[in-house]
Amino acid sequence: MASSINMDQLHPAQIRKMIRDGEWQTHTSGLANGYVQCNLVILPESDANFFLRFCQRNPKSCPIIAMSSEVGSPFVDVGGEEPIDIRTDLPMFKIFEKGVVVDEVPDIRSVWRDDLVVFLLGCSFSFEEALLADGIEIRNITEQVNVPMYNTNIANSAVGPLGGQLVVSMRPMLAADAIRSVQICSRFPSVHGAPVHFGDPSLIGIKDIGTPDYGDAVTIKKNEVPVFWACGVTPQNVVREAKLDFCITHSPGCMLITDIPNSKLSVL
């Protein structure tokens, strides 16, 4: 059913209903033009304070858009008429125990606990709209695949047990467009802001640009350079390294689509 619908033109609430109904269980890149998408991290209250401070020290990779209002509540205000139920409104979730992924599911109601805290983090899909409006191609959207993401050797600022290395997303561009992307994305600090690197991937610890650690490979054309942004998959690496007892995240690329307009995130 979803394949016959122009998904990018649907309202966020319509897409979330399709997700709840099991009609969309893949990446959300290019969907709901004009609206903020969010990465997800859910932690027990005992670890949530550490993670909140981690986000504050690492705002490029972990910019907080919203949190649950009460411990144990799965409901989060994302700009719509009513709060959404986080347990059902993302296409796919990862469940971690002791830092290891033990399941990947489209619904987390069966594992919900009354000590959990929800964090919604800004996503690069929001600034893609601004780049497209300026005439800059986004290759993963053109090729209708998930954005490629890579582990790096860039250390995060550690807080308590949380540290690890930065994860980045990549979009290939001509050098002039890469420079323009720095100017455009600097206006959106709450969705990762300006790129952290462009050019030689090996300088940030990426050995094979054609083999992403998450997402899908995209074509890099002659005279293009890879441009890298801090990525909201970073907390998943942090959770693995810290071996936290329990955590739930989104599956890479499978975001929460909110009712918050992207225009509200621009600082200029």
Backbone torsions as a table, in degrees:
resi	resn	phi	psi	omega
1	MET	NA	-44.2	-176.1
2	ALA	-62.4	-32.1	-175.9
3	SER	-65.4	-21.8	-179.0
4	SER	-94.0	4.2	-176.9
5	ILE	-110.1	140.3	175.9
6	ASN	-77.0	87.1	-170.3
7	MET	-63.1	-32.6	-175.4
8	ASP	-70.1	-14.3	-179.3
9	GLN	-100.6	-3.8	179.7
10	LEU	-76.5	150.6	175.4
11	HIS	-71.5	148.9	179.5
12	PRO	-50.9	-40.9	-178.9
13	ALA	-62.6	-34.9	177.9
14	GLN	-67.9	-40.7	179.9
15	ILE	-68.3	-41.7	178.7
16	ARG	-61.1	-36.3	177.5
17	LYS	-64.9	-41.7	177.4
18	MET	-61.0	-39.4	178.5
19	ILE	-65.0	-45.8	178.3
20	ARG	-59.4	-35.4	-177.2
21	ASP	-84.7	2.5	177.8
22	GLY	78.5	16.1	-177.4
23	GLU	-92.1	-6.6	177.3
24	TRP	-145.9	112.6	-175.7
25	GLN	-132.4	33.8	-179.9
26	THR	-131.2	-168.8	-175.1
27	HIS	-63.5	155.9	-174.5
28	THR	-109.9	11.9	177.8
29	SER	-59.0	130.3	178.2
30	GLY	86.1	-2.6	-179.5
31	LEU	-89.1	156.7	172.1
32	ALA	50.8	61.6	180.0
33	ASN	-52.1	132.8	175.6
34	GLY	97.9	-5.4	-174.5
35	TYR	-121.5	147.8	-178.8
36	VAL	-69.7	135.5	169.6
37	GLN	-110.8	152.4	-173.7
38	CYS	-131.1	142.3	164.9
39	ASN	-75.3	161.2	-175.8
40	LEU	-130.3	135.7	168.6
41	VAL	-137.1	128.1	177.3
42	ILE	-124.1	125.3	-176.0
43	LEU	-134.7	154.6	170.1
44	PRO	-62.2	153.1	-179.1
45	GLU	-54.9	-32.9	-177.9
46	SER	-63.4	-26.4	178.1
47	ASP	-104.4	-14.3	-173.2
48	ALA	-64.2	-36.4	-179.9
49	ASN	-66.1	-39.5	174.5
50	PHE	-60.9	-43.2	-176.6
51	PHE	-68.7	-38.0	176.9
52	LEU	-58.2	-45.5	178.6
53	ARG	-67.2	-35.4	176.3
54	PHE	-60.8	-44.5	178.6
55	CYS	-61.5	-41.3	180.0
56	GLN	-64.2	-31.7	179.2
57	ARG	-87.5	-14.1	-178.3
58	ASN	-130.3	60.9	-172.8
59	PRO	-69.4	-20.5	179.0
60	LYS	-67.4	-43.7	-177.9
61	SER	-90.5	-26.5	-172.1
62	CYS	-129.2	58.1	177.7
63	PRO	-76.1	119.8	-175.3
64	ILE	-78.7	125.0	174.9
65	ILE	-95.4	-41.4	-178.4
66	ALA	-160.5	161.7	175.4
67	MET	-138.0	161.5	172.9
68	SER	-66.4	143.9	-175.2
69	SER	-76.1	-25.1	-179.1
70	GLU	-138.7	146.1	175.1
71	VAL	-60.3	132.0	178.5
72	GLY	90.1	-8.3	179.5
73	SER	-89.1	128.7	176.8
74	PRO	-87.9	3.6	-175.5
75	PHE	-97.4	133.2	-176.6
76	VAL	-134.1	136.9	177.5
77	ASP	-81.5	117.5	179.5
78	VAL	-124.3	32.1	172.4
79	GLY	92.2	-0.3	179.6
80	GLY	-91.8	-172.4	-179.8
81	GLU	-67.1	-32.2	179.6
82	GLU	-137.4	153.9	174.4
83	PRO	-59.2	151.1	178.0
84	ILE	-96.6	158.6	176.4
85	ASP	-92.8	107.0	-174.3
86	ILE	-62.0	-21.1	-174.0
87	ARG	-69.3	-19.1	-172.3
88	THR	-127.3	-6.5	-164.9
89	ASP	-105.8	14.9	168.6
90	LEU	-113.9	151.0	-177.8
91	PRO	-65.5	-33.9	-176.3
92	MET	-158.8	138.8	-178.7
93	PHE	-118.3	152.6	169.6
94	LYS	-111.4	136.6	177.9
95	ILE	-112.3	124.8	-179.3
96	PHE	-109.7	139.6	168.8
97	GLU	-132.5	126.4	-177.5
98	LYS	54.4	34.1	177.4
99	GLY	82.4	2.5	-177.4
100	VAL	-112.6	135.1	175.8
101	VAL	-70.6	119.1	-178.8
102	VAL	-106.3	-12.9	179.0
103	ASP	-165.0	156.6	173.8
104	GLU	-135.8	115.8	-168.2
105	VAL	-138.4	157.4	178.4
106	PRO	-90.1	2.1	-175.1
107	ASP	-155.7	130.9	-176.7
108	ILE	-114.5	19.4	179.8
109	ARG	-61.2	-34.8	-175.6
110	SER	-72.8	-17.3	-179.0
111	VAL	-113.1	7.9	-178.4
112	TRP	-67.6	144.3	-179.3
113	ARG	-130.7	158.3	-176.1
114	ASP	-84.8	7.8	176.2
115	ASP	-113.1	13.6	-173.0
116	LEU	-90.0	147.8	177.6
117	VAL	-123.9	133.5	-177.1
118	VAL	-100.0	132.5	172.2
119	PHE	-120.0	128.7	172.2
120	LEU	-109.1	126.2	-175.5
121	LEU	-115.1	146.3	-180.0
122	GLY	-57.9	150.0	-174.4
123	CYS	-127.0	144.7	-178.2
124	SER	-66.0	-17.4	177.9
125	PHE	-58.5	-25.9	-179.5
126	SER	-70.0	-43.1	-179.2
127	PHE	-76.7	-16.3	176.1
128	GLU	-58.3	-36.4	178.9
129	GLU	-60.3	-43.4	179.8
130	ALA	-65.6	-36.9	177.5
131	LEU	-66.9	-43.7	178.2
132	LEU	-60.9	-40.1	-179.8
133	ALA	-63.4	-25.0	178.5
134	ASP	-91.9	8.0	176.9
135	GLY	84.6	14.4	179.4
136	ILE	-94.4	122.6	-179.1
137	GLU	-69.1	140.5	172.0
138	ILE	-109.0	105.6	-168.5
139	ARG	-61.0	-38.8	-179.0
140	ASN	-65.6	-30.2	175.9
141	ILE	-73.3	-44.1	178.2
142	THR	-56.7	-42.3	-176.5
143	GLU	-90.9	0.6	175.0
144	GLN	56.5	48.8	176.6
145	VAL	-131.7	171.7	176.2
146	ASN	-71.6	149.4	-180.0
147	VAL	-65.8	139.5	176.2
148	PRO	-73.6	138.8	-178.1
149	MET	-133.0	146.5	-172.1
150	TYR	-138.1	143.5	167.0
151	ASN	-73.0	148.8	-179.2
152	THR	-129.4	179.0	173.8
153	ASN	-100.2	13.3	-179.9
154	ILE	-83.3	118.5	-176.4
155	ALA	-77.2	138.3	170.4
156	ASN	-77.0	161.3	171.4
157	SER	-78.3	117.7	-172.0
158	ALA	-78.2	147.1	173.9
159	VAL	-137.2	115.4	-178.4
160	GLY	54.7	-127.0	-178.4
161	PRO	-79.6	-4.7	-172.7
162	LEU	-98.5	126.1	-179.7
163	GLY	-154.8	-111.0	175.5
164	GLY	75.1	-167.7	-176.5
165	GLN	-115.7	157.2	-179.4
166	LEU	-70.6	140.7	167.3
167	VAL	-101.9	141.0	179.6
168	VAL	-123.5	152.1	168.3
169	SER	-102.0	156.4	-174.2
170	MET	-132.4	138.5	173.6
171	ARG	-135.2	123.0	-179.8
172	PRO	-77.7	141.1	-177.4
173	MET	-150.1	159.4	165.8
174	LEU	-66.4	154.1	-176.3
175	ALA	-57.1	-40.4	-179.7
176	ALA	-63.5	-38.5	177.9
177	ASP	-70.9	-33.4	176.6
178	ALA	-61.8	-43.3	178.1
179	ILE	-65.0	-41.6	178.2
180	ARG	-63.9	-35.6	-178.9
181	SER	-64.7	-32.3	176.1
182	VAL	-62.3	-44.1	-179.4
183	GLN	-65.0	-43.8	-176.8
184	ILE	-69.2	-49.2	-172.5
185	CYS	-73.7	-19.1	175.2
186	SER	-61.3	-21.3	178.7
187	ARG	-77.9	-6.9	-174.1
188	PHE	-125.0	63.3	-178.4
189	PRO	-64.3	-24.0	-178.3
190	SER	-82.4	-1.0	171.8
191	VAL	-130.7	51.3	172.3
192	HIS	85.0	-16.0	173.2
193	GLY	66.2	-149.6	-175.5
194	ALA	-70.9	157.6	175.7
195	PRO	-57.2	153.4	177.4
196	VAL	-96.0	-14.1	-178.3
197	HIS	-168.9	147.7	163.0
198	PHE	-145.8	151.0	-175.0
199	GLY	109.0	-142.8	-172.6
200	ASP	-54.5	112.2	-178.7
201	PRO	-64.9	-28.5	-176.0
202	SER	-65.0	-22.5	-179.8
203	LEU	-67.4	-19.7	176.9
204	ILE	-115.3	20.7	171.6
205	GLY	87.6	12.5	179.4
206	ILE	-94.1	116.1	-174.9
207	LYS	-84.0	-34.9	-175.0
208	ASP	-137.6	102.1	-177.5
209	ILE	-65.9	-20.9	-179.2
210	GLY	-83.0	-3.7	-179.2
211	THR	-128.2	86.5	179.6
212	PRO	-65.1	152.0	174.1
213	ASP	-76.6	-25.4	178.0
214	TYR	-143.9	156.1	178.7
215	GLY	75.4	-156.2	-172.8
216	ASP	-123.7	148.5	173.9
217	ALA	-69.0	147.3	175.1
218	VAL	-126.9	163.0	179.6
219	THR	-70.8	132.3	171.0
220	ILE	-112.7	112.1	-173.6
221	LYS	-82.5	165.1	177.2
222	LYS	-56.9	139.0	179.2
223	ASN	74.1	4.2	175.3
224	GLU	-94.5	153.9	175.2
225	VAL	-119.6	146.1	173.9
226	PRO	-75.4	133.9	-179.8
227	VAL	-116.1	130.1	-170.3
228	PHE	-117.4	132.9	175.7
229	TRP	-116.2	148.4	169.3
230	ALA	-56.4	143.7	-170.4
231	CYS	-127.1	144.1	-179.6
232	GLY	-73.7	1.7	171.5
233	VAL	-80.5	-11.7	179.3
234	THR	-47.7	-46.3	-179.3
235	PRO	-57.7	-26.4	179.3
236	GLN	-67.2	-37.6	173.6
237	ASN	-66.5	-39.3	179.9
238	VAL	-62.0	-44.5	179.5
239	VAL	-62.3	-42.3	178.7
240	ARG	-60.1	-49.2	-175.6
241	GLU	-66.9	-38.4	-179.0
242	ALA	-77.2	-14.9	-179.1
243	LYS	53.9	45.6	178.5
244	LEU	-61.7	147.5	-175.3
245	ASP	-58.5	-41.6	-173.6
246	PHE	-153.3	138.5	176.9
247	CYS	-160.8	147.5	172.6
248	ILE	-124.1	134.9	174.7
249	THR	-132.2	172.5	168.2
250	HIS	-73.0	155.8	166.3
251	SER	-75.5	140.0	-175.1
252	PRO	-50.3	126.3	-179.6
253	GLY	89.5	-13.9	-177.8
254	CYS	-100.2	85.1	-168.5
255	MET	-92.9	167.2	166.7
256	LEU	-85.3	125.6	176.7
257	ILE	-93.4	119.5	-175.6
258	THR	-97.5	176.1	174.5
259	ASP	-98.5	13.0	179.8
260	ILE	-86.2	123.1	178.3
261	PRO	-65.9	140.8	176.7
262	ASN	-57.4	-32.6	-177.1
263	SER	-60.9	-24.9	-179.4
264	LYS	-73.3	-13.3	-177.5
265	LEU	-93.2	-11.0	-179.8
266	SER	-72.7	134.7	-179.5
267	VAL	-91.3	-5.4	178.8
268	LEU	-127.8	NA	NA
